[in-house]
């Protein structure tokens, strides 16, 4: 069992590495080679004697599910087939674990009462929760207890989507555990300062509600509870908000360019309705043919305290004059 878990972890690391290269567009012309590597990893995962405990410990299902968005049709088909196989396996083992648990509870009712209202199965695949897991945080001050409940409710927002790919009981168990871990990390970060604690809680609650990606990363442990309070506002914001901020920054940077008018001349002309022949128009009109297609230059022909002389050339009839 330990060797299988270790093998799955290694394959998961390789798969995450390949996915990061694909997402960042870093293939160096090796797109076909990377696809073959991903297919090889999926096939090796399919050959491993998987169990519910391995799926729960490694969370390999969430990583393989990301392959459904891959460009290669074969990779998508293989990943869907593998995830479906694991989901059936998890449901079967969860059902058998629940049946065994109910039999054991009838034989030893006194032992089950000592465990309390929160019962976690040894397989981590099935559990019973009463009072939404509130017994998990008994003994905490009322403020911290309420924060744990609020964080738990927020993490449960992702349970419906994640349960489509993973065992529903395992997902809910992770949400319960992460709520207590994040609250504890915030309390440690604030170092007993109530003002800092409440401010950080308010900030994280807002961002975890809005940002589905960061919420799921915390649930899966890709972002640890200790890292979460130390993350900047830029790291916590959603992808849409990050793009919006980047566009604003780029517009502000462009507006400060000395050659902004020249670089955006075409856009300015379109906004002002200047098209066709009007693009060649100038400030001067030829007195001979009345054309506005003229070009001009300026020269200092008189003393320095006198204005410059403008020499104009008509591009239509060749007439020249100065003004």
VOPAGU-2260 file (C-alpha; in pm, 1 decimal, decimal comma):
REM VOPAGU-2260
SITE   aa  ch    i         X         Y         Z
SITE  UNK   A    0       0,0       0,0       0,0
SITE  UNK   A    1     277,9     243,8      94,5
SITE  UNK   A    2     467,4     173,0    -226,0
SITE  UNK   A    3     152,7     232,0    -434,3
SITE  UNK   A    4      89,2     562,2    -259,4
SITE  UNK   A    5     448,8     669,4    -318,6
SITE  UNK   A    6     425,4     572,6    -686,7
SITE  UNK   A    7     104,3     772,9    -728,0
SITE  UNK   A    8     263,7    1075,9    -564,1
SITE  UNK   A    9     561,1    1060,2    -801,1
SITE  UNK   A   10     335,8    1027,0   -1105,5
SITE  UNK   A   11     125,0    1316,7    -977,9
SITE  UNK   A   12     436,5    1536,5    -952,6
SITE  UNK   A   13     532,2    1448,6   -1310,4
SITE  UNK   A   14     178,6    1519,9   -1432,1
SITE  UNK   A   15     162,6    1855,7   -1253,7
SITE  UNK   A   16     497,4    1949,5   -1409,9
SITE  UNK   A   17     374,8    1863,7   -1761,0
SITE  UNK   A   18      50,5    2052,5   -1705,0
SITE  UNK   A   19     237,3    2361,3   -1586,9
SITE  UNK   A   20     446,8    2358,8   -1905,8
SITE  UNK   A   21     130,8    2331,0   -2117,9
SITE  UNK   A   22     -51,4    2608,2   -1928,8
SITE  UNK   A   23     245,7    2843,8   -1950,8
SITE  UNK   A   24     295,5    2772,1   -2319,8
SITE  UNK   A   25     649,9    2645,7   -2255,4
SITE  UNK   A   26     690,6    2356,2   -2494,1
SITE  UNK   A   27     987,5    2463,6   -2705,3
SITE  UNK   A   28     832,5    2287,3   -3004,3
SITE  UNK   A   29     786,6    1966,5   -2803,1
SITE  UNK   A   30     404,5    1966,5   -2791,8
SITE  UNK   A   31     376,5    1614,4   -2934,5
SITE  UNK   A   32     642,5    1486,4   -2695,8
SITE  UNK   A   33     463,9    1631,6   -2393,9
SITE  UNK   A   34     135,9    1472,3   -2504,9
SITE  UNK   A   35     306,4    1133,2   -2521,0
SITE  UNK   A   36     448,8    1183,1   -2170,9
SITE  UNK   A   37     104,6    1271,8   -2034,3
SITE  UNK   A   38     -51,0     966,4   -2201,1
SITE  UNK   A   39     223,2     746,9   -2054,1
SITE  UNK   A   40     154,9     886,8   -1704,2
SITE  UNK   A   41    -220,5     823,7   -1741,8
SITE  UNK   A   42    -160,2     465,5   -1856,3
SITE  UNK   A   43      75,6     397,9   -1563,6
SITE  UNK   A   44    -182,8     536,7   -1321,7
SITE  UNK   A   45    -443,7     307,0   -1474,2
SITE  UNK   A   46    -220,9       6,4   -1405,6
SITE  UNK   A   47    -178,4      84,6   -1034,3
SITE  UNK   A   48    -394,7    -111,1    -791,7
SITE  UNK   A   49    -585,4     193,2    -663,1
SITE  UNK   A   50    -778,5     217,8    -337,9
SITE  UNK   A   51    -996,3     478,4    -172,3
SITE  UNK   A   52    -729,4     564,4      84,4
SITE  UNK   A   53    -472,8     630,6    -191,6
SITE  UNK   A   54    -719,1     852,4    -378,6
SITE  UNK   A   55    -792,6    1048,0     -62,1
SITE  UNK   A   56    -429,8    1083,4      49,3
SITE  UNK   A   57    -289,0    1188,7    -289,2
SITE  UNK   A   58    -591,6    1369,2    -442,3
SITE  UNK   A   59    -471,4    1238,2    -777,6
SITE  UNK   A   60    -828,5    1252,1    -912,7
SITE  UNK   A   61    -832,4    1632,3    -906,8
SITE  UNK   A   62    -507,3    1648,7   -1104,9
SITE  UNK   A   63    -615,8    1396,8   -1367,8
SITE  UNK   A   64    -950,4    1579,9   -1405,1
SITE  UNK   A   65    -761,0    1884,4   -1535,6
SITE  UNK   A   66    -668,3    1681,1   -1843,6
SITE  UNK   A   67   -1029,5    1708,3   -1963,2
SITE  UNK   A   68    -936,6    2052,4   -2097,4
SITE  UNK   A   69    -631,9    1921,6   -2285,9
SITE  UNK   A   70    -604,6    1989,1   -2660,1
SITE  UNK   A   71    -542,9    1624,4   -2749,6
SITE  UNK   A   72    -859,7    1414,3   -2793,0
SITE  UNK   A   73    -690,4    1090,8   -2682,3
SITE  UNK   A   74    -568,7    1248,3   -2358,0
SITE  UNK   A   75    -918,1    1380,0   -2282,6
SITE  UNK   A   76   -1078,8    1040,4   -2346,9
SITE  UNK   A   77    -820,2     852,3   -2137,7
SITE  UNK   A   78    -850,3    1094,0   -1845,4
SITE  UNK   A   79   -1232,1    1078,2   -1843,3
SITE  UNK   A   80   -1223,3     698,1   -1849,6
SITE  UNK   A   81    -971,4     684,2   -1563,2
SITE  UNK   A   82   -1162,7     934,2   -1345,1
SITE  UNK   A   83   -1487,1     744,1   -1402,2
SITE  UNK   A   84   -1314,3     419,5   -1302,4
SITE  UNK   A   85   -1180,8     575,2    -979,7
SITE  UNK   A   86   -1517,7     727,9    -896,4
SITE  UNK   A   87   -1690,1     389,1    -923,3
SITE  UNK   A   88   -1414,9     236,6    -708,5
SITE  UNK   A   89   -1458,0     507,3    -444,4
SITE  UNK   A   90   -1834,7     459,6    -432,5
SITE  UNK   A   91   -1800,9      81,9    -396,2
SITE  UNK   A   92   -1541,3      98,0    -118,7
SITE  UNK   A   93   -1730,8     379,2      56,0
SITE  UNK   A   94   -2049,2     171,8      54,7
SITE  UNK   A   95   -1871,2    -134,8     192,2
SITE  UNK   A   96   -1700,4      79,1     457,1
SITE  UNK   A   97   -2035,6     226,1     563,7
SITE  UNK   A   98   -2190,0    -122,7     589,0
SITE  UNK   A   99   -1900,8    -247,7     801,1
SITE  UNK   A  100   -1924,7      58,2    1020,8
SITE  UNK   A  101   -2297,5      11,0    1084,7
SITE  UNK   A  102   -2237,5    -352,8    1183,0
SITE  UNK   A  103   -1959,4    -257,1    1421,2
SITE  UNK   A  104   -2166,6      18,8    1579,3
SITE  UNK   A  105   -2446,8    -224,3    1668,5
SITE  UNK   A  106   -2198,5    -448,5    1848,2
SITE  UNK   A  107   -2024,2    -171,2    2036,2
SITE  UNK   A  108   -2265,4     116,4    2095,3
SITE  UNK   A  109   -2080,7     236,9    2404,4
SITE  UNK   A  110   -1755,5     278,3    2213,0
SITE  UNK   A  111   -1922,3     483,0    1939,5
SITE  UNK   A  112   -2071,7     723,4    2196,6
SITE  UNK   A  113   -1725,0     799,8    2329,2
SITE  UNK   A  114   -1618,6     915,1    1983,9
SITE  UNK   A  115   -1886,8    1185,8    1987,5
SITE  UNK   A  116   -2111,4    1318,1    1717,5
SITE  UNK   A  117   -1827,9    1348,1    1465,3
SITE  UNK   A  118   -1722,4    1004,1    1329,2
SITE  UNK   A  119   -1442,9     973,4    1078,9
SITE  UNK   A  120   -1398,0     646,4     898,6
SITE  UNK   A  121   -1057,6     481,4     890,6
SITE  UNK   A  122   -1072,7     480,6     510,7
SITE  UNK   A  123   -1139,6     856,3     504,7
SITE  UNK   A  124   -1403,3     779,2     248,7
SITE  UNK   A  125   -1720,8     808,2     458,7
SITE  UNK   A  126   -1818,6     994,4     773,3
SITE  UNK   A  127   -2117,5    1114,0     968,0
SITE  UNK   A  128   -2150,2    1479,3    1068,6
SITE  UNK   A  129   -2396,6    1616,1    1319,0
SITE  UNK   A  130   -2450,1    1989,3    1377,9
SITE  UNK   A  131   -2238,7    2062,3    1067,6
SITE  UNK   A  132   -1924,9    1951,3    1251,5
SITE  UNK   A  133   -1960,5    2208,3    1527,7
SITE  UNK   A  134   -1820,5    1961,5    1782,7
SITE  UNK   A  135   -1492,6    1986,7    1593,6
SITE  UNK   A  136   -1439,1    2337,6    1732,4
SITE  UNK   A  137   -1591,7    2307,4    2080,7
SITE  UNK   A  138   -1380,3    2477,8    2342,1
SITE  UNK   A  139   -1288,2    2771,4    2117,2
SITE  UNK   A  140   -1396,2    3127,4    2208,7
SITE  UNK   A  141   -1727,8    3228,1    2052,1
SITE  UNK   A  142   -1563,8    3456,2    1795,0
SITE  UNK   A  143   -1325,8    3188,4    1669,1
SITE  UNK   A  144   -1605,7    2930,6    1673,8
SITE  UNK   A  145   -1820,7    3154,4    1451,3
SITE  UNK   A  146   -1529,1    3212,0    1211,7
SITE  UNK   A  147   -1475,9    2836,5    1176,6
SITE  UNK   A  148   -1843,5    2792,9    1084,7
SITE  UNK   A  149   -1824,6    3077,5     832,6
SITE  UNK   A  150   -1510,5    2938,2     668,1
SITE  UNK   A  151   -1667,3    2592,4     657,7
SITE  UNK   A  152   -1973,7    2731,6     476,2
SITE  UNK   A  153   -1746,8    2905,2     224,3
SITE  UNK   A  154   -1543,8    2590,0     151,2
SITE  UNK   A  155   -1867,0    2396,6     102,3
SITE  UNK   A  156   -1944,8    2624,8    -194,0
SITE  UNK   A  157   -1694,9    2414,7    -391,4
SITE  UNK   A  158   -1816,1    2076,2    -267,6
SITE  UNK   A  159   -2081,0    2032,9    -538,5
SITE  UNK   A  160   -1834,5    2077,2    -826,5
SITE  UNK   A  161   -1555,2    1879,5    -662,6
SITE  UNK   A  162   -1788,6    1592,5    -575,3
SITE  UNK   A  163   -1845,3    1534,6    -948,1
SITE  UNK   A  164   -1484,7    1418,3    -978,6
SITE  UNK   A  165   -1403,0    1301,6    -622,8
SITE  UNK   A  166   -1576,1    1112,7    -345,4
SITE  UNK   A  167   -1835,6    1347,2    -190,3
SITE  UNK   A  168   -1761,7    1233,3     165,9
SITE  UNK   A  169   -1390,0    1294,3     125,6
SITE  UNK   A  170   -1454,8    1644,3     -14,4
SITE  UNK   A  171   -1682,3    1738,6     276,1
SITE  UNK   A  172   -1429,1    1600,5     521,4
SITE  UNK   A  173   -1156,9    1813,6     363,3
SITE  UNK   A  174   -1378,1    2124,0     381,4
SITE  UNK   A  175   -1435,8    2065,2     752,4
SITE  UNK   A  176   -1066,4    2012,3     822,7
SITE  UNK   A  177    -953,9    2315,6     616,3
SITE  UNK   A  178   -1197,0    2548,3     798,1
SITE  UNK   A  179   -1037,3    2473,9    1135,3
SITE  UNK   A  180    -682,9    2482,8     993,7
SITE  UNK   A  181    -731,8    2820,2     821,1
SITE  UNK   A  182    -888,3    2977,2    1130,9
SITE  UNK   A  183    -601,7    2848,3    1344,0
SITE  UNK   A  184    -347,0    2987,3    1094,8
SITE  UNK   A  185    -518,4    3329,1    1103,0
SITE  UNK   A  186    -514,4    3327,3    1483,5
SITE  UNK   A  187    -144,3    3239,2    1484,9
SITE  UNK   A  188     -68,5    3507,5    1224,9
SITE  UNK   A  189    -250,7    3779,6    1423,7
SITE  UNK   A  190     -52,4    3688,2    1737,5
SITE  UNK   A  191    -349,9    3752,3    1964,9
SITE  UNK   A  192    -431,7    4095,8    1819,4
SITE  UNK   A  193    -811,3    4101,9    1782,2
SITE  UNK   A  194    -810,1    4394,8    1537,4
SITE  UNK   A  195    -561,6    4222,4    1303,9
SITE  UNK   A  196    -750,0    3894,2    1338,9
SITE  UNK   A  197   -1090,0    4037,0    1240,9
SITE  UNK   A  198    -942,0    4242,3     956,2
SITE  UNK   A  199    -763,0    3941,9     807,7
SITE  UNK   A  200   -1073,8    3724,6     847,4
SITE  UNK   A  201   -1282,9    3984,2     665,5
SITE  UNK   A  202   -1027,6    4002,5     384,0
SITE  UNK   A  203    -996,4    3625,3     339,6
SITE  UNK   A  204   -1370,6    3559,2     365,1
SITE  UNK   A  205   -1435,8    3811,0      87,4
SITE  UNK   A  206   -1165,8    3670,2    -142,4
SITE  UNK   A  207   -1244,6    3303,2     -77,1
SITE  UNK   A  208   -1607,7    3367,5    -168,1
SITE  UNK   A  209   -1514,1    3540,4    -493,6
SITE  UNK   A  210   -1212,7    3333,9    -602,0
SITE  UNK   A  211   -1312,5    2974,4    -674,3
SITE  UNK   A  212    -960,0    2879,2    -784,8
SITE  UNK   A  213    -786,3    2987,1    -462,6
SITE  UNK   A  214   -1064,0    2823,1    -257,7
SITE  UNK   A  215   -1009,9    2487,7    -428,8
SITE  UNK   A  216    -632,1    2522,0    -398,1
SITE  UNK   A  217    -671,8    2560,2     -20,4
SITE  UNK   A  218    -903,9    2258,2      -3,5
SITE  UNK   A  219    -656,3    2040,5    -195,1
SITE  UNK   A  220    -357,6    2169,3       2,9
SITE  UNK   A  221    -189,2    2339,4    -294,2
SITE  UNK   A  222    -206,0    2656,0     -83,5
SITE  UNK   A  223    -142,3    2570,8     280,8
SITE  UNK   A  224    -343,3    2734,1     561,4
SITE  UNK   A  225     -21,1    2893,6     693,3
SITE  UNK   A  226      46,8    3056,9     353,7
SITE  UNK   A  227    -305,7    3194,8     312,0
SITE  UNK   A  228    -290,5    3483,0     570,5
SITE  UNK   A  229      43,9    3596,3     423,9
SITE  UNK   A  230     -77,1    3617,1      64,2
SITE  UNK   A  231    -101,3    3962,9     -91,6
SITE  UNK   A  232    -415,6    4115,9    -239,0
SITE  UNK   A  233    -278,1    4049,7    -589,1
SITE  UNK   A  234    -236,9    3679,2    -511,5
SITE  UNK   A  235    -588,8    3649,3    -369,5
SITE  UNK   A  236    -775,6    3830,9    -645,0
SITE  UNK   A  237    -961,8    3646,4    -918,5
SITE  UNK   A  238    -820,7    3597,9   -1266,7
SITE  UNK   A  239   -1077,2    3841,9   -1411,1
SITE  UNK   A  240    -983,3    4107,1   -1155,7
SITE  UNK   A  241    -612,2    4053,4   -1224,5
SITE  UNK   A  242    -670,0    4106,3   -1598,6
SITE  UNK   A  243    -871,6    4420,3   -1527,8
SITE  UNK   A  244    -597,1    4563,7   -1307,1
SITE  UNK   A  245    -330,8    4474,6   -1565,7
SITE  UNK   A  246    -527,0    4651,5   -1840,5
SITE  UNK   A  247    -563,3    4962,1   -1623,2
SITE  UNK   A  248    -190,7    4964,8   -1548,3
SITE  UNK   A  249    -103,1    4922,4   -1916,4
SITE  UNK   A  250    -335,0    5207,8   -2018,8
SITE  UNK   A  251    -182,2    5434,2   -1753,4
SITE  UNK   A  252     169,3    5339,8   -1865,5
SITE  UNK   A  253      85,0    5405,7   -2231,9
SITE  UNK   A  254     -67,8    5745,2   -2152,7
SITE  UNK   A  255     265,5    5856,1   -2007,7
SITE  UNK   A  256     460,6    5775,4   -2325,8
SITE  UNK   A  257     604,5    6074,4   -2509,2
SITE  UNK   A  258     514,5    5916,1   -2843,1
SITE  UNK   A  259     161,9    5819,0   -2736,6
SITE  UNK   A  260      -9,3    6034,0   -3001,9
SITE  UNK   A  261     206,8    5891,2   -3279,7
SITE  UNK   A  262     157,3    5532,7   -3159,1
SITE  UNK   A  263    -220,3    5577,8   -3134,7
SITE  UNK   A  264    -265,4    5801,5   -3440,4
SITE  UNK   A  265    -477,5    5548,2   -3626,5
SITE  UNK   A  266    -709,2    5496,3   -3330,3
SITE  UNK   A  267    -746,2    5872,4   -3276,4
SITE  UNK   A  268    -832,2    5928,1   -3644,4
SITE  UNK   A  269   -1098,8    5656,7   -3630,6
SITE  UNK   A  270   -1255,7    5809,4   -3318,8
SITE  UNK   A  271   -1261,4    6154,8   -3482,1
SITE  UNK   A  272   -1404,8    6023,1   -3809,6
SITE  UNK   A  273   -1096,8    6111,6   -4014,8
SITE  UNK   A  274   -1084,3    5862,7   -4302,2
SITE  UNK   A  275    -977,9    5833,3   -4664,9
SITE  UNK   A  276    -856,5    6154,7   -4827,9
SITE  UNK   A  277    -896,6    6342,8   -4500,7
SITE  UNK   A  278    -592,9    6158,4   -4365,4
SITE  UNK   A  279    -374,3    6352,1   -4613,4
SITE  UNK   A  280    -526,2    6689,9   -4529,7
SITE  UNK   A  281    -321,0    6966,9   -4367,1
SITE  UNK   A  282    -379,3    7308,4   -4213,2
SITE  UNK   A  283    -304,9    7486,9   -4541,3
SITE  UNK   A  284    -522,0    7512,1   -4857,2
SITE  UNK   A  285    -365,8    7575,6   -5195,1
SITE  UNK   A  286    -469,8    7916,0   -5334,7
SITE  UNK   A  287    -440,3    7790,2   -5692,6
SITE  UNK   A  288    -628,8    7456,4   -5698,5
SITE  UNK   A  289    -797,4    7478,1   -5356,4
SITE  UNK   A  290    -652,2    7139,2   -5257,3
SITE  UNK   A  291    -588,2    7055,4   -4891,2
SITE  UNK   A  292    -322,8    6798,4   -4980,9
SITE  UNK   A  293     -28,5    7009,7   -4877,0
SITE  UNK   A  294     292,3    6964,4   -4684,8
SITE  UNK   A  295     481,4    7227,8   -4489,9
SITE  UNK   A  296     817,5    7293,6   -4327,5
SITE  UNK   A  297     939,2    7568,7   -4094,7
SITE  UNK   A  298    1270,2    7757,0   -4104,9
SITE  UNK   A  299    1417,1    8044,0   -3907,0
SITE  UNK   A  300    1494,8    8293,7   -4185,1
SITE  UNK   A  301    1479,2    8609,0   -3973,4
SITE  UNK   A  302    1627,2    8711,8   -3641,3
SITE  UNK   A  303    1583,9    8486,1   -3342,5
SITE  UNK   A  304    1311,8    8704,3   -3188,5
SITE  UNK   A  305    1095,2    8674,2   -3502,6
SITE  UNK   A  306     861,4    8380,7   -3571,0
SITE  UNK   A  307     968,2    8101,6   -3806,6
SITE  UNK   A  308     876,1    8113,8   -4177,0
SITE  UNK   A  309     644,9    7837,4   -4302,9
SITE  UNK   A  310     709,6    7700,1   -4653,4
SITE  UNK   A  311     411,5    7515,7   -4805,0
SITE  UNK   A  312     403,4    7278,6   -5105,4
SITE  UNK   A  313      80,3    7169,0   -5274,5
SITE  UNK   A  314      94,7    6797,4   -5349,9
SITE  UNK   A  315    -182,6    6831,3   -5609,1
SITE  UNK   A  316     -53,6    7106,5   -5844,5
SITE  UNK   A  317     299,1    7170,4   -5715,6
SITE  UNK   A  318     230,2    7529,1   -5610,0
SITE  UNK   A  319     473,1    7668,1   -5350,1
SITE  UNK   A  320     428,7    7962,1   -5115,0
SITE  UNK   A  321     539,7    8086,2   -4776,2
SITE  UNK   A  322     349,8    8239,0   -4490,7
